[in-house]
């Protein structure tokens, strides 16, 4: 029997799974396909790492590690939904919830003081940030909007905010002392080992990372974020926002860049509230307040202290004296500086561009903003699109071309900030990357508080990435642009490899170019405004940003993208879109029983997964299911059965019903397999006859708050009950 591994994750995708999975299991078993459901949610990852703290009945396998091994096998077929890339506050919330439920997992020691706490800290480090993606991504990504989705978006354009030529919105970035400016890079000639060592100017020596393998041909980099230069830059950005009388906002990725970006976020918060941190230094030291955790944790820690109201007033005064802070939630008073993981740059900047350069102020009104993106490595990408919008106005979704992406991400390529090679140094000195013979491969001068990071990009994934780009350009007859900046040290090394490996392929008649990031953005936008398509070929971090920006402009959401990862050993990983809106949607569901999450990404991934299964394992019935699901997806879009905006309309559960009905109809009407047609004919008929009743039951379940007994680790029975409220639909599905 063939197997598809359908991951259980978090928040809105987790809720949607409890509605959609019974349908998927019921349909696919008739193609001899077993659906396996590994739990890689944040709570699942926590429990898997602390079996010694749990009872036998509470223990669960380390599904993520198992999936990581599976991803290297030729028969791997994994559907991966968006998961929480946890920040420290999210981790602590999840731990508290599990403890309340009776799971004796230890508290997270942010600053471990003994060997026991260090061991606990190391285990939680495996859970924090982008813990899932580096493990599963044993291949490069091929992400695009399917033609049916693109056609629907053109015929039903989403709302775009108006961009004005006099918009005051701008991207503020550093001009020196950032990762871009300090980066050094080299290509390793011989296989060996490396370690990272800090040498203090006071003759101290500390091994930051012990020996790890190096492969011949891989590109290694080192760079430093100078904290004093960062704080100086933030002061100037604050002054710029004050002078322009606009909002101030910070846009980072403290989830994926889990070491560096929380520190950068903390430097921004501490600089903005410099007078508060200076005046109440003693109180903050006593309460162990760390600016990296933002205002939310600060407010929690001062709660009940003698100076609570005084400190709150001082914070309010700083904000009132400006510049005003952009808001995450105006109604609840949650600012852009509350939690580092609340504003993720790829989603927040895409929303800003779609919205005409605006963010929300404390009164719930839109305003221009100075967007702080300190590091020039990617700030130029956003600066270019903001300036283009000011000059040329908002894009028109009805005529805009499409921008698929081929992303270099296999084997943890360029996983900046989410690995064990990023450190904040405590003193002045030099950080060296050394080989096993003591030779210096890379080195950086550092000051106390600076952030050092190293990156590895192996050669085999680069070769695979170039091959995938050429194949996509050939298959779709579309120009491809490698987004590589010749003035960036890392990119300069990658450019040499791209130019070398392109010679291994027949590129006759293809338009394949290498452009600096800013030029690539401007050329791609120019072509897209003319209705022309362009493949973006990028490194991993930029892939993350591109595959939110363009889908949100083109389709109104990044959840409707088809994301295929052809694994390097022959398997397939099928990702279902971005999860930036997942927290907002689960909150709405818990409060009013309405789930707005759009599962089209899951539908598209399932179709591609079944097709891959058919092609690699000779499962003809899987191909019939895939073809029928493709037809169902097209009808789903044509009839506009995606979730509506408000209670009373079709929500995620209703979307699943219509997809199931259209899928059953297509299977009943196909003529390649009489047995499958006979099985699904009465199912399709029953759904059609009960359509009104099913809709009545689904809509009737809306409007009231939902108790699923947990946010990070909900009760399974309660969640299924909440997500399967139609007895009529359940009876039909269960017949299968």
GUDRENFI-104172 format. One line per 8 residues: their letters; for each residue x, y, z of C-alpha. Coordinates in pm, whole numbers, plus 50000, padded with zeros to 5 digits. Layout:
a> X:Y:Z ~ ... .
This chain:
xxxxxxxx> 50000:50000:50000 ~ 50128:50349:49912 ~ 50175:50601:50193 ~ 50127:50977:50212 ~ 50254:51148:50528 ~ 50011:51433:50604 ~ 50158:51645:50883 ~ 49963:51763:51185 .
xxxxxxxx> 50082:52116:51265 ~ 49942:52419:51449 ~ 49677:52689:51470 ~ 49439:52732:51173 ~ 49598:52460:50953 ~ 49564:52220:51247 ~ 49194:52303:51277 ~ 49144:52260:50901 .
xxxxxxxx> 49313:51920:50916 ~ 49053:51795:51164 ~ 48784:51873:50905 ~ 48963:51776:50584 ~ 49160:51468:50692 ~ 48857:51238:50736 ~ 48759:51326:50378 ~ 49111:51261:50248 .
xxxxxxxx> 49137:50925:50427 ~ 48793:50815:50304 ~ 48870:50899:49940 ~ 49232:50782:49916 ~ 49181:50438:50069 ~ 49003:50345:49744 ~ 49333:50398:49564 ~ 49521:50178:49811 .
xxxxxxxx> 49674:50484:49973 ~ 49732:50503:50349 ~ 49740:50848:50510 ~ 49989:50865:50799 ~ 49960:51167:51032 ~ 50287:51256:51208 ~ 50256:51528:51473 ~ 50518:51798:51409 .
xxxxxxxx> 50328:52074:51589 ~ 50509:52292:51841 ~ 50355:52099:52131 ~ 50437:51769:51960 ~ 50799:51873:51915 ~ 50820:51970:52284 ~ 50674:51639:52405 ~ 50898:51436:52172 .
xxxxxxxx> 51209:51595:52321 ~ 51125:51524:52687 ~ 51013:51158:52713 ~ 51187:51127:53050 ~ 50951:51393:53193 ~ 50634:51215:53080 ~ 50432:50911:53175 ~ 50435:50617:52936 .
xxxxxxxx> 50090:50710:52807 ~ 50196:51069:52738 ~ 50507:50991:52534 ~ 50504:51035:52157 ~ 50768:50951:51895 ~ 51001:51213:51752 ~ 50800:51239:51431 ~ 51013:51523:51296 .
xxxxxxxx> 51332:51316:51318 ~ 51154:51023:51153 ~ 51029:51245:50871 ~ 51379:51385:50828 ~ 51508:51033:50762 ~ 51213:50960:50533 ~ 51289:51273:50326 ~ 51616:51111:50213 .
xxxxxxxx> 51435:50802:50083 ~ 51317:50767:49721 ~ 50961:50670:49825 ~ 50907:50976:50049 ~ 50574:51152:49994 ~ 50514:51424:50254 ~ 50245:51693:50266 ~ 50370:51967:50497 .
xxxxxxxx> 50129:52228:50636 ~ 50245:52556:50794 ~ 50372:52515:51150 ~ 50464:52755:51428 ~ 50828:52866:51402 ~ 50833:52943:51770 ~ 50970:53254:51932 ~ 51067:53231:52300 .
xxxxxxxx> 50733:53381:52419 ~ 50540:53128:52207 ~ 50755:52844:52340 ~ 50689:52954:52698 ~ 50314:52977:52632 ~ 50311:52626:52486 ~ 50508:52489:52782 ~ 50268:52651:53029 .
xxxxxxxx> 49967:52504:52845 ~ 50118:52155:52845 ~ 50203:52181:53215 ~ 49845:52289:53290 ~ 49725:51978:53103 ~ 49938:51754:53325 ~ 50250:51715:53111 ~ 50553:51756:53339 .
xxxxxxxx> 50780:51923:53082 ~ 51045:52155:53229 ~ 51037:52534:53209 ~ 51253:52698:52944 ~ 51575:52835:53100 ~ 51644:53146:52889 ~ 51980:53191:53061 ~ 52091:52847:53188 .
xxxxxxxx> 52295:52857:53506 ~ 52403:52493:53553 ~ 52458:52174:53354 ~ 52100:52054:53401 ~ 51957:52382:53272 ~ 52207:52383:52985 ~ 52086:52037:52879 ~ 51721:52150:52892 .
xxxxxxxx> 51811:52467:52698 ~ 51982:52258:52428 ~ 51672:52039:52388 ~ 51444:52340:52354 ~ 51684:52490:52101 ~ 51577:52205:51869 ~ 51217:52325:51901 ~ 51264:52701:51864 .
xxxxxxxx> 51245:52892:51538 ~ 51251:52728:51199 ~ 51298:52381:51345 ~ 51091:52188:51092 ~ 51189:52319:50750 ~ 51565:52254:50764 ~ 51497:51892:50861 ~ 51248:51815:50584 .
xxxxxxxx> 51388:52018:50297 ~ 51617:51765:50131 ~ 51543:51934:49800 ~ 51502:52275:49640 ~ 51164:52441:49601 ~ 50944:52494:49297 ~ 50669:52735:49397 ~ 50409:52878:49162 .
xxxxxxxx> 50046:52979:49121 ~ 49856:52708:48929 ~ 49693:52838:48611 ~ 49341:52785:48748 ~ 49425:52990:49058 ~ 49587:53268:48855 ~ 49295:53283:48612 ~ 49050:53305:48902 .
xxxxxxxx> 49250:53589:49060 ~ 49248:53784:48735 ~ 48872:53739:48695 ~ 48805:53816:49063 ~ 49070:54072:49164 ~ 49135:54140:49530 ~ 49143:54493:49668 ~ 49469:54686:49632 .
xxxxxxxx> 49549:54996:49838 ~ 49627:55316:49651 ~ 49992:55417:49620 ~ 50051:55791:49592 ~ 50359:55954:49445 ~ 50397:56165:49760 ~ 50383:55864:49995 ~ 50615:55912:50291 .
xxxxxxxx> 50659:55538:50342 ~ 51020:55429:50309 ~ 51253:55145:50405 ~ 51525:55242:50652 ~ 51840:55028:50653 ~ 52198:55044:50774 ~ 52480:55160:50549 ~ 52765:55004:50745 .
xxxxxxxx> 52824:54758:51027 ~ 52547:54520:50911 ~ 52569:54159:50795 ~ 52586:54269:50430 ~ 52878:54505:50486 ~ 53086:54270:50698 ~ 53026:53945:50508 ~ 53322:53739:50390 .
xxxxxxxx> 53285:53420:50188 ~ 53494:53141:50041 ~ 53449:52811:49860 ~ 53597:52512:50041 ~ 53849:52321:49829 ~ 53901:52004:50037 ~ 53681:51794:50260 ~ 53754:51838:50628 .
xxxxxxxx> 53621:51984:50950 ~ 53565:52330:51093 ~ 53508:52485:51430 ~ 53421:52838:51546 ~ 53639:52995:51816 ~ 53624:53332:51994 ~ 53962:53483:52082 ~ 53928:53769:52329 .
xxxxxxxx> 54161:54066:52327 ~ 54228:53975:52691 ~ 54373:53639:52576 ~ 54058:53444:52665 ~ 53958:53167:52426 ~ 53617:53004:52386 ~ 53503:52736:52143 ~ 53162:52851:52019 .
xxxxxxxx> 53108:52544:51799 ~ 53315:52230:51808 ~ 53435:52045:51499 ~ 53173:51974:51232 ~ 53215:51841:50877 ~ 53297:52047:50570 ~ 53247:51914:50218 ~ 53459:52007:49918 .
xxxxxxxx> 53291:52265:49698 ~ 53059:52412:49958 ~ 53035:52786:50014 ~ 53092:52914:50368 ~ 53037:53269:50491 ~ 53085:53475:50804 ~ 52937:53812:50892 ~ 52876:54039:51191 .
xxxxxxxx> 52600:54274:51301 ~ 52769:54553:51497 ~ 52534:54638:51783 ~ 52661:54993:51839 ~ 52621:55068:51465 ~ 52272:54913:51478 ~ 52162:55132:51769 ~ 52305:55441:51604 .
xxxxxxxx> 52110:55358:51288 ~ 51788:55303:51487 ~ 51826:55649:51641 ~ 51844:55801:51294 ~ 51538:55600:51179 ~ 51345:55723:51483 ~ 51441:56082:51397 ~ 51341:56028:51033 .
xxxxxxxx> 50994:55899:51131 ~ 50950:56186:51377 ~ 51051:56444:51115 ~ 50817:56297:50852 ~ 50539:56263:51111 ~ 50470:55900:51016 ~ 50454:55568:51199 ~ 50766:55375:51296 .
xxxxxxxx> 50772:54998:51242 ~ 51025:54716:51260 ~ 51019:54422:51019 ~ 51230:54119:51108 ~ 51205:53739:51107 ~ 51258:53644:51469 ~ 51113:53299:51407 ~ 51342:53172:51132 .
xxxxxxxx> 51635:53396:51233 ~ 51584:53278:51588 ~ 51924:53382:51727 ~ 52000:53708:51548 ~ 51664:53877:51496 ~ 51535:53870:51855 ~ 51858:54046:51954 ~ 51814:54300:51674 .
xxxxxxxx> 51450:54347:51779 ~ 51565:54402:52138 ~ 51817:54665:52027 ~ 51539:54851:51842 ~ 51305:54836:52145 ~ 51579:54941:52387 ~ 51689:55231:52165 ~ 51333:55361:52115 .
xxxxxxxx> 51266:55342:52491 ~ 51620:55443:52589 ~ 51499:55691:52851 ~ 51275:55426:53014 ~ 51545:55158:53021 ~ 51795:55407:53163 ~ 51563:55550:53431 ~ 51440:55210:53553 .
xxxxxxxx> 51761:55012:53505 ~ 51768:54884:53864 ~ 51405:54772:53853 ~ 51451:54606:53514 ~ 51767:54426:53629 ~ 51588:54299:53939 ~ 51295:54174:53730 ~ 51528:54020:53467 .
xxxxxxxx> 51368:54219:53186 ~ 51518:54148:52845 ~ 51426:54391:52564 ~ 51461:54103:52314 ~ 51124:53974:52436 ~ 50949:54306:52366 ~ 50688:54512:52550 ~ 50449:54224:52612 .
xxxxxxxx> 50693:54039:52838 ~ 50802:54368:52996 ~ 50442:54444:53094 ~ 50402:54092:53236 ~ 50715:54122:53448 ~ 50636:54466:53594 ~ 50283:54352:53682 ~ 50237:54390:54055 .
xxxxxxxx> 50563:54576:54110 ~ 50554:54900:54312 ~ 50643:55109:54007 ~ 50415:54934:53756 ~ 50194:55233:53683 ~ 50488:55473:53681 ~ 50675:55262:53424 ~ 50363:55221:53208 .
xxxxxxxx> 50317:55598:53213 ~ 50681:55650:53111 ~ 50637:55410:52818 ~ 50317:55587:52713 ~ 50494:55924:52730 ~ 50776:55802:52505 ~ 50526:55680:52245 ~ 50324:56003:52273 .
xxxxxxxx> 50636:56209:52213 ~ 50682:56011:51894 ~ 50734:55885:51651 ~ 50408:55692:51683 ~ 50437:55314:51670 ~ 50266:55098:51408 ~ 50012:54860:51560 ~ 49959:54486:51532 .
xxxxxxxx> 49616:54516:51696 ~ 49483:54868:51748 ~ 49180:54754:51951 ~ 49396:54569:52203 ~ 49678:54825:52208 ~ 49936:54577:52078 ~ 50220:54767:51912 ~ 50476:54659:51656 .
xxxxxxxx> 50723:54641:51948 ~ 50519:54406:52171 ~ 50639:54064:52050 ~ 50925:53996:51810 ~ 50732:53721:51630 ~ 50417:53932:51578 ~ 50548:54110:51269 ~ 50725:53873:51030 .
xxxxxxxx> 50892:54069:50750 ~ 50785:53853:50456 ~ 50415:53877:50550 ~ 50416:54228:50699 ~ 50598:54399:50413 ~ 50387:54220:50151 ~ 50073:54343:50330 ~ 50222:54694:50343 .
xxxxxxxx> 50290:54695:49968 ~ 49945:54555:49888 ~ 49789:54816:50117 ~ 49942:55121:49951 ~ 50236:55154:50190 ~ 50017:55183:50498 ~ 50014:55031:50846 ~ 49765:55075:51129 .
xxxxxxxx> 49793:55342:51400 ~ 49654:55323:51755 ~ 49317:55457:51639 ~ 49276:55182:51380 ~ 49349:55415:51088 ~ 49605:55364:50812 ~ 49920:55576:50792 ~ 50250:55583:50610 .
xxxxxxxx> 50546:55434:50794 ~ 50922:55423:50816 ~ 50989:55048:50794 ~ 51305:54949:50981 ~ 51482:54657:50807 ~ 51838:54698:50939 ~ 52039:54457:50724 ~ 52098:54557:50361 .
xxxxxxxx> 52118:54194:50250 ~ 51742:54195:50194 ~ 51635:54552:50273 ~ 51722:54650:49915 ~ 51461:54404:49789 ~ 51188:54586:49980 ~ 51329:54932:49912 ~ 51314:54865:49537 .
xxxxxxxx> 50949:54758:49538 ~ 50838:55048:49761 ~ 51006:55299:49530 ~ 50856:55130:49222 ~ 50507:55153:49373 ~ 50552:55523:49446 ~ 50660:55582:49087 ~ 50419:55353:48900 .
xxxxxxxx> 50129:55303:49140 ~ 49970:54983:49268 ~ 49970:54678:49044 ~ 49654:54564:48864 ~ 49579:54198:48956 ~ 49366:54158:48641 ~ 49665:54208:48410 ~ 49968:54139:48632 .
xxxxxxxx> 50199:53856:48522 ~ 50305:53576:48755 ~ 50636:53526:48936 ~ 50704:53161:49024 ~ 51012:53084:49231 ~ 51288:52825:49225 ~ 51448:52843:49568 ~ 51781:52710:49693 .
xxxxxxxx> 51699:52550:50026 ~ 51809:52186:50018 ~ 52016:52051:50308 ~ 51978:52363:50523 ~ 52123:52595:50259 ~ 52149:52950:50389 ~ 51944:52885:50703 ~ 52074:53208:50856 .
xxxxxxxx> 51990:53260:51220 ~ 51813:52927:51264 ~ 52112:52709:51331 ~ 52401:52654:51566 ~ 52645:52887:51395 ~ 52506:53222:51517 ~ 52629:53375:51843 ~ 52619:53700:52038 .
xxxxxxxx> 52971:53763:52165 ~ 53028:53905:52512 ~ 53357:54090:52466 ~ 53595:54251:52219 ~ 53806:54015:52013 ~ 53811:53799:51700 ~ 53590:53511:51594 ~ 53764:53260:51368 .
xxxxxxxx> 53639:52970:51160 ~ 53927:52721:51167 ~ 53992:52384:51002 ~ 54116:52077:51190 ~ 54477:52181:51123 ~ 54432:52523:51284 ~ 54419:52713:50954 ~ 54188:53016:50952 .
xxxxxxxx> 53914:52985:50691 ~ 53719:53299:50788 ~ 53753:53558:51063 ~ 53571:53863:51198 ~ 53665:54138:51443 ~ 53391:54178:51705 ~ 53287:54408:51989 ~ 53094:54306:52298 .
xxxxxxxx> 52728:54246:52208 ~ 52791:54194:51835 ~ 52618:53908:51652 ~ 52844:53669:51460 ~ 52699:53423:51214 ~ 52832:53162:50976 ~ 52648:52992:50690 ~ 52706:52679:50483 .
xxxxxxxx> 52568:52606:50137 ~ 52665:52266:50002 ~ 52760:52214:49639 ~ 52514:51936:49547 ~ 52206:52148:49630 ~ 52346:52433:49418 ~ 52385:52199:49120 ~ 52030:52069:49173 .
xxxxxxxx> 51899:52429:49204 ~ 52053:52531:48871 ~ 51914:52218:48704 ~ 51566:52287:48846 ~ 51578:52648:48722 ~ 51674:52542:48370 ~ 51404:52272:48366 ~ 51135:52514:48483 .
xxxxxxxx> 51241:52775:48226 ~ 51228:52510:47953 ~ 50897:52349:48057 ~ 50713:52680:48099 ~ 50898:52871:47824 ~ 50952:53153:48074 ~ 51257:53376:48136 ~ 51443:53301:48460 .
xxxxxxxx> 51639:53552:48666 ~ 51891:53451:48933 ~ 51859:53712:49212 ~ 52227:53737:49310 ~ 52409:54053:49414 ~ 52765:54066:49281 ~ 52856:54312:49560 ~ 52757:54064:49833 .
xxxxxxxx> 53040:53827:49927 ~ 52823:53514:49947 ~ 52644:53584:49621 ~ 52972:53646:49442 ~ 53074:53286:49523 ~ 52734:53151:49418 ~ 52747:53343:49089 ~ 53070:53161:48996 .
xxxxxxxx> 52899:52827:49058 ~ 52583:52922:48868 ~ 52787:53030:48566 ~ 52982:52703:48584 ~ 52681:52471:48626 ~ 52468:52642:48362 ~ 52724:52508:48113 ~ 52612:52153:48204 .
xxxxxxxx> 52267:52218:48055 ~ 52122:52298:47716 ~ 52009:52658:47754 ~ 51958:52717:47381 ~ 51667:52951:47327 ~ 51625:53020:47699 ~ 51639:53365:47860 ~ 51841:53308:48179 .
xxxxxxxx> 52000:53606:48351 ~ 52183:53693:48672 ~ 52084:54032:48819 ~ 52147:54217:49144 ~ 51851:54195:49380 ~ 51735:54553:49319 ~ 51768:54522:48940 ~ 51596:54182:48947 .
xxxxxxxx> 51302:54332:49135 ~ 51266:54626:48897 ~ 51292:54408:48585 ~ 51047:54151:48723 ~ 50797:54422:48818 ~ 50831:54588:48480 ~ 50760:54262:48300 ~ 50474:54169:48534 .
xxxxxxxx> 50305:54507:48483 ~ 50319:54428:48109 ~ 50147:54094:48179 ~ 50466:53890:48133 ~ 50579:53604:48356 ~ 50928:53572:48508 ~ 51077:53292:48716 ~ 51267:53420:49020 .
xxxxxxxx> 51561:53197:49114 ~ 51685:53281:49459 ~ 51858:53174:49776 ~ 51659:53041:50068 ~ 51588:53352:50276 ~ 51499:53560:49971 ~ 51283:53267:49853 ~ 51083:53308:50174 .
xxxxxxxx> 51030:53678:50104 ~ 50957:53647:49731 ~ 50702:53370:49777 ~ 50497:53589:50008 ~ 50537:53919:49824 ~ 50436:53820:49472 ~ 50152:53579:49562 ~ 50000:53841:49793 .
xxxxxxxx> 50017:54097:49511 ~ 49895:53854:49245 ~ 49638:53649:49436 ~ 49571:53842:49756 ~ 49721:53557:49960 ~ 50021:53325:49962 ~ 49805:53032:50079 ~ 49693:52949:49724 .
xxxxxxxx> 50037:52866:49589 ~ 50147:52523:49474 ~ 50476:52446:49648 ~ 50660:52135:49531 ~ 50997:52027:49665 ~ 51144:51755:49440 ~ 51359:51578:49700 ~ 51713:51508:49582 .
xxxxxxxx> 51685:51131:49632 ~ 51360:51098:49436 ~ 51085:51162:49690 ~ 50845:51453:49704 ~ 50765:51718:49966 ~ 50447:51916:49903 ~ 50405:52236:50103 ~ 50068:52402:50138 .
xxxxxxxx> 50139:52773:50147 ~ 50232:53030:50408 ~ 50089:53040:50759 ~ 50117:53411:50831 ~ 49742:53448:50887 ~ 49708:53124:51088 ~ 49711:53286:51437 ~ 49448:53542:51338 .
xxxxxxxx> 49219:53273:51199 ~ 49234:53040:51499 ~ 49160:53333:51730 ~ 48849:53413:51525 ~ 48741:53049:51541 ~ 48784:53028:51918 ~ 48583:53349:51968 ~ 48303:53304:51715 .
xxxxxxxx> 48320:52953:51573 ~ 48415:53070:51226 ~ 48730:52952:51046 ~ 48832:53170:50754 ~ 49144:52966:50672 ~ 49159:52885:50300 ~ 49257:52521:50238 ~ 49314:52558:49865 .
xxxxxxxx> 49687:52510:49930 ~ 49610:52173:50088 ~ 49389:52077:49792 ~ 49663:52164:49544 ~ 49932:51985:49744 ~ 49720:51671:49774 ~ 49661:51663:49399 ~ 50037:51695:49331 .
xxxxxxxx> 50114:51435:49599 ~ 49875:51179:49447 ~ 50017:51247:49101 ~ 50372:51196:49231 ~ 50261:50871:49395 ~ 50115:50749:49067 ~ 50428:50836:48870 ~ 50685:50697:49113 .
xxxxxxxx> 50501:50388:49239 ~ 50288:50295:48937 ~ 49963:50347:49127 ~ 49705:50400:48850 ~ 49419:50453:49095 ~ 49615:50737:49260 ~ 49637:50905:48917 ~ 49260:50877:48875 .
xxxxxxxx> 49211:51042:49216 ~ 49464:51312:49121 ~ 49292:51388:48790 ~ 48952:51403:48958 ~ 49088:51630:49234 ~ 49236:51859:48968 ~ 48889:51888:48811 ~ 48736:51945:49156 .
xxxxxxxx> 48986:52221:49234 ~ 48897:52396:48908 ~ 48523:52376:48983 ~ 48588:52487:49343 ~ 48746:52805:49209 ~ 48487:52860:48936 ~ 48202:52837:49187 ~ 48389:53051:49443 .
xxxxxxxx> 48364:52819:49742 ~ 48658:52967:49931 ~ 48575:53091:50282 ~ 48386:53420:50304 ~ 48497:53704:50530 ~ 48229:53694:50802 ~ 48008:53470:51012 ~ 47707:53349:50820 .
xxxxxxxx> 47896:53275:50500 ~ 48079:52965:50391 ~ 48379:52895:50614 ~ 48666:52645:50597 ~ 48440:52351:50681 ~ 48196:52447:50406 ~ 48485:52469:50161 ~ 48582:52113:50248 .
xxxxxxxx> 48227:51993:50184 ~ 48215:52145:49836 ~ 48561:52017:49747 ~ 48452:51669:49857 ~ 48129:51690:49655 ~ 48308:51809:49341 ~ 48577:51543:49388 ~ 48315:51269:49426 .
xxxxxxxx> 48132:51396:49116 ~ 48452:51386:48910 ~ 48530:51033:49030 ~ 48176:50918:48954 ~ 48192:51064:48603 ~ 48537:50935:48502 ~ 48547:50628:48276 ~ 48899:50490:48335 .
xxxxxxxx> 48807:50287:48644 ~ 48455:50144:48665 ~ 48500:50023:49023 ~ 48590:50370:49149 ~ 48305:50525:48948 ~ 48057:50280:49099 ~ 48185:50348:49450 ~ 48157:50726:49423 .
xxxxxxxx> 47835:50761:49223 ~ 47607:50715:49529 ~ 47842:50931:49739 ~ 47819:51220:49493 ~ 47442:51173:49470 ~ 47403:51174:49850 ~ 47604:51496:49881 ~ 47401:51667:49609 .
xxxxxxxx> 47071:51560:49767 ~ 47181:51671:50116 ~ 47356:51995:50010 ~ 47098:52224:50175 ~ 47091:52024:50499 ~ 47471:52005:50520 ~ 47503:52380:50464 ~ 47238:52445:50727 .
xxxxxxxx> 47428:52235:50981 ~ 47767:52391:50895 ~ 47643:52749:50910 ~ 47439:52672:51219 ~ 47761:52577:51399 ~ 47895:52931:51353 ~ 47861:53230:51583 ~ 47951:53089:51924 .
xxxxxxxx> 48291:53056:52087 ~ 48458:52716:52064 ~ 48617:52520:52347 ~ 48885:52287:52213 ~ 49073:52279:52546 ~ 49399:52424:52420 ~ 49566:52651:52166 ~ 49895:52469:52119 .
xxxxxxxx> 49775:52124:52232 ~ 49397:52104:52193 ~ 49182:51807:52287 ~ 49151:51582:51983 ~ 48788:51476:52038 ~ 48672:51831:52103 ~ 48857:51959:51796 ~ 48705:51693:51570 .
xxxxxxxx> 48361:51773:51711 ~ 48408:52144:51644 ~ 48541:52090:51292 ~ 48288:51820:51189 ~ 47954:51966:51299 ~ 47743:51827:51012 ~ 47596:51487:51099 ~ 47464:51453:50743 .
xxxxxxxx> 47808:51506:50586 ~ 47980:51287:50844 ~ 47742:50999:50771 ~ 47818:51018:50396 ~ 48195:51037:50447 ~ 48192:50756:50702 ~ 48013:50529:50448 ~ 48326:50541:50234 .
